[in-house]
Amino acid sequence: MKYLLIFLLLITTAARAQTVTDATTHEPLPGVIISNASGQSITQTNAKGKFTLPTSTRGIVRFSMVGYTTKLVDLSKFISGKTLNIELEASTIDLQPVVVSASREGQSRKSAPIAISQVNSLQIKDAKATALYQLLNKVAGVYMVNLGNEQHTMAIRQPITYNALYLYMEDGLPIRPTGIFNHNSLYEINMSGVKNIEVIKGPASSLYGSNSIGGAVNFITQNPPGGYGGDVSIQGDNYHYRRVDADGGFTSGKFGLYAGGYVAHQKDSWQDYSDFDKYSANLKSTYDFDAATKLTTSAACNYLNTQTSGSLDSAHFYSRSYGSNQRFTYRKVTAFRASARLEHIWNDRNNTFFTVFFRDNSTAQLPSYYIADVRNTSGVYQSSNGQVNDQRFQSYDFLTQHRSDFDFLHSRLIVGAYLDDSPSSYYAQYLNIQKDVANNYYIGFTNTGSYIDNYKIGLFKYAAYTQYEVRPIEPLRIVAGLRYDHVHYNFTNSLSSSTKYKQQETNDFNIVAPKLGLTYDLGSSKGFYANYSVGFQPPETGDLYSARQLTPLKQATFNNYEIGGWLAAWDKKLYLELSLYDLEGRNEIISQLLPDNTTQNQNAGQTRHQGIEYAVTYAPISSLSFRFSGTNAKHTYVQYSEISSGTVKVYNGNRMSNAPAFIANSEITYKPVFIPGFRAAAEWQHIDQYYTDPANTKTYPGYNICNLRFGYDFKSIIKGAGIWFNALNVTNQLYATTVTHRQYGDNYNAAPPRVYTLGITYSFSKL
């Protein structure tokens, strides 16, 4: 009997399924290295995060994975026969995590010859962000401009701009097609379903195609958890913002399912006429046909309905008078995406995936920025006008990629192809707007029924790309990439030729985008990289075919030269990452101010963007960490002129407008070991002075703000429960997230005053 009991105990211990999961998302973690106290490898987790320890394993066992904090488990304190399930927390110190955006394949950050950063699941969990700018502004070289109610624009290796210089993706798939960019398009993301965020800085056109000039931002969504799990949270602030988040999922055998979303509502906030509602949901399923073949399907639906108060003049801004000068502008957005991805591992050297996806989008608005005053030659007010418009598109897309590894120079070849068929339509109707001139207040409007624009566009794009990597010696990787894109616009005007300067037109753009880069691992957690890449930007359909656009536009191209490196020191308690870049643009598309106080785009002859980006993270002890992210940059008009009132104004050599020379974000976080589950963080955000006009005669001084965040997870009292409190702009600074030059003075996009947010959460999981 004694020997039988010992035999049964050994079988139970050896055969029991044991799993390693992400502590935040509850997803199983494949490839976790399991070793003994001396560092000798014992085993590693499989594709489902499962592992089996030999029955002879004793003492301390180490669980480690790139991008996660190593966890030590003492088996002598573990109850025999009980399943050993381990949760790993994402590391806030490791700057060399596994990334997928560099090649659409999982790889270590240090093997990618580009500037790429990640906001991981732990940072997202701790920040408790109510908008994405609160996360992305932690990344060195990134300034996501808060325009209120999840509306935004961006500055990455570029001035603050509303133009199509960035590519936004969800799980590697573009949120919008080429030619239909929207600087606000990240309100089409379900924040609640994001696992981590990867940011490529600089051109990524050799892999992703057009618009990825300043950078590409990839939102990686959550997968089904191992076993089952879920989260629910409720939050609100002192300005009547209310939000409920909920998500959950399970994995059973070969099938896994995840669903999550949030509902946000705001009414009577600090800024007049800024009510909004947002509904977001994600659904993802996985099915493993076998160990080599997997099907992943997903769907996302987002709806936004917001009032748009517009910007303030200097008098109202500096007096903290946040009233709106109208009460009828709005924006309504409906965005639906669905995809299916089939991936197959042929062997340990070859894999292939096929993805089909669909997009259906509508953006209807009465924009405040199109309200224009008409004045006579003496500057006397005559009338006001505006427009209501609606842009719609549907997309039918296909993406495939194959990867092969070879013995020759330890090389890797990636080839891929992409098809995009996105028919779209757009109309804009003319509005007569009534104005109380004495009080500078727009009373209302009358829709004349007259069309400014009414057209359809057949947008078709096909592309092929390849990337080849060799390792002639162990520490050196050389990567060469090339992509060809053909973009076809087929414009059909629904208006008569007498009301539009063109009736039917086709435009074709053929683009070749090369890349050449290398990384060199110097050992001891230090190394460097260098790359040359080309980015391209065809004109947007709205710029080519809108009746408002009076200037023909050319395709913009950019040449990027970049070097950088990384360093770990002091027993890996300090990490430093550095990038230097020189981005040269030809025919860069920029905004020009028109006499009626609105803007249109035009090509600048040449521009130049030079800068240095750096991120330092230091953790002297496990409970305390410090992060500093910054960029110093110079954005210059090399060759650019405007014609204003018949006069040619030359701006060669001037600094580009809305281009801060220094952007910084720093944070210190404390998680005391004597209060398990408690965290406190203080964050500083700095935007330097910048010119608001191309003549460099007007400036905005920039700003400094401080944010405080506190949280407590009741690990020993109510397992899974937590509470948090955030105080943003804690010193109640008056500042604008962006300032725009206008004919009769600058306009200020006012930022929120001090905001307090309180929330509670409950999380559960079981394997």
Buried (B, 14 or more C-beta within 10 A) or exposed (E): EEEEEEEEEEEEBEEEBBBBBBBBBBBBBBBBBBBBEEEEEBBBBBEBBBBBBEEEBEEEBBBBBBBBBEBEBEEEEEEEEEEBBBBBBBBBBBBBBBBBBBBBBEBBBBBBBBBBBBBBBBBBBBBBBBBBBBBBBBBBBBBBBBBBBBBBBBBBBBBBBBBBBBBBBBBBBBBBBBBBBBBBBBBBBBBBBBBBBBBBBBBBBBBBBBBBBBBBBBBBBBBBBBBBBBBBBBBBBBBEBEBBBBBBBBBEEEEBBBBBBBBBBBEEBBBBBBBBBBBBBBBBBBBBEEEEEBBBBBBBBBBBBBBBBBBBBEEBBEEEEBEBBBBBBBBBBBBBBBBBBBBBBEEEEEBBBBBBBBBBBBBBBBBBBBBBBEBEEEEEEEEBBBBBBBBBBBBEBBBBBBBBBEEEEBBBBBBBBBBBBBBBBBBBBBBBBEBEEEEEBBEEBEEEEEBBBBBBBBBBBBBEBBBBBBBEEEEEBBBBBBBBBEBBBBBBBBBEEEEBEEBEBEBEBEBEBEBBBBBBBEEEBBBBBBBBBBBBBBBBBBBBBBBBBEEEBEBBBBBBBBBBBBBBEEEEBBBBBBBBBEBBBBBBBBBBBBEBBBBBBBBBBBBBBBBBBBBBBBBEEEBEBBBBBBBBBEBBBBBBBBEBEEEEEEBEEBBBBBBBBBBBBBBBBBBEEEEEBBBBBBBBBBBBEBBBBBBBEBEBEBBEBBBBBBBBBBEEEEEBBBBBBBBBBBEEEBBBBBBBBBBEEBBBBBBBBBBBBEBEBBBBBEB
